[in-house]
Amino acid sequence: MRAISWIAISVFRESVRDRVPYNLVIFAVLLIASSFLIGQLTAGQDVKIIKDLGLAATALFGLFIAIFIGIGLVSKEVERRSIYPLLAKPISRPQLVAGKYAGLVLTLAVNVAVMTVAVYAVLAYMTWSVPPEIRGVWDAPGLDPAMLKAVFLIFVELMLITAIALFFSTFSTPLLSAAFTLALYIVGHFNKELRNLDQVVQSKTVARITEALYHVVPDLSAFDVKTQVVHGLPVSWGYLALTSAYGALYIAAILLVSIVIFSRRDFK
Amino acid sequence: MRRLIVLVVAVVTFAAAIGLQITRDRRYASDVRETERLLYIRTARNAQRAALAFQAVAADIYWIRAIQHYGGDRLSPERQHRYELLAPLLDLTTALDPYFTIAYRFGSIFLSEPYPGGPGDPEAAIALLKKGIGVQPTKWQFYHDLAFVYYWHKRDPVTASEWFRKASEQPRAPNWLGPVAANMLIEGGDRAKARFLWGQILTSEEPWLQKSAIRTLQQLDALDAIDQLQEIVQKVPPAAGTPYSWEGLVQRRVLRGIPVDPAGTPFEVNAQTGEVTIANASPLYPLPRYARPSAVSGQGVRER
């Protein structure tokens, strides 16, 4: 555990020094701030726009950060040849993969926290500047704590994407890893279409294959509760727990496969 | 020093580029031919698929586009007033975010607005509101708006009454909906009742609905004023061979001044026929069609 935490902190420090995540977060914060201006175009729906854009920016830029850092976790070490002295240390390959993943999750957590603070800051200003009678007709309060449920599920989804990026990076080049991860992200959001495909196709074999794919491909649409929280609709703790547990199990499975692949890889 | 010189040269070069751009714009006017307005994604299903996990933001974008489309067509200097994309844009908005209440309410009011103020399509407004009820069956505002479309635009007080009754049965519905439903059955279409309904909408929470209510109440006042003025003009016609005019009426001391509508624009009187109408230039133009005048609001005719 000590080795894993040491690697995680090292990865976190390295990520913090990398300019690309900084730029992405700054851009996300600017976009969130500009949502206040965009809200002026929406005929009284300012707070909805700020929440929608804020959560979407957090999810989208979190996705870019997860993919960008995740695909380079292993390949950068191989490119710089720093993998050899690293593996020469008394650190097992599973510890290395787990530590790298933990460090990236820590980086993501900080970035998501920054973006969430930016969203709440804009919402705080909006809430302060609007008269109480207007605030009374909002679907949900401006500074709605329920939004944190959406942020939490976004974070779990990003952890899953990171695990997928890490998985691909254990055996593929960064460019291909990014392409595969992005493709799986898109397919993951179309998962429900796979489940309903048996009503459209004639072939039973194809129907069985799509049903199997539905269970194998990560169901990322389940992590999307942004619409519900923005409109003040309830998201139960039970749903949150079940979805998070699904994410955790999927992450664990992918990391285990990544560890197996990485352990068998020959770096000569 | 060398770096400073390079920076100065860069700034001068950039300024020269801007100067060239201004010169080009002055010499060669840009092509202002209007291109066909397109919806690249036409079906709600495809929009949902394309938006992935960002359907709410996509709905917001389509909503902004719907507002710009409506406002642009309504205020266009060429008075084109086509609104051909308003219904599809609202359909896409509500498909991407089914709980987007204002899109249903705002959309229904402006879909049913008669031409040239809107596309004049109450059927599309009804379909949109029924779609909203399908998603949120206990939202009394949707039933209320449906009743309003039937009453104001389709001149069907019986169906309107039924929708008011359904609205009154929804949770947290205001207590005036039931009496309105009952009175509507008895009285039928009536300007006084319309004034009452718009007065209710004036108290609603959405600023855009409030502005619409203020304008329509002013239009109702204008209609009442036109009725009074028409009576006056017909009672006191000008001498033979003399055209109808406000100045003539003022000179004959029938009126104290030129009558103006609630927005402050003078009414017009046809010189030959004596028909009193609202001016095209008035912010209240065009007035809603209303067959039968009823009890006057008591506001009187405003004169300038």
Interface residues (C-beta under 8 A of the other chain):
Chain A: I38 L41 T42 A43 G44 Q45 K48 I49 D52 L53 L55 A56 A59 L60 E133 I134 G136 V137 D139 I186 H189 F190 E193 L220 S221 F223 D224 K226 T227 V230 H231 L233
Chain B: R49 L52 A53 F54 Q55 A56 V57 A59 D60 W63 I64 I67 Q68 D97 Y99 F100 T101 I102 F106 E205 E206 P207 W208
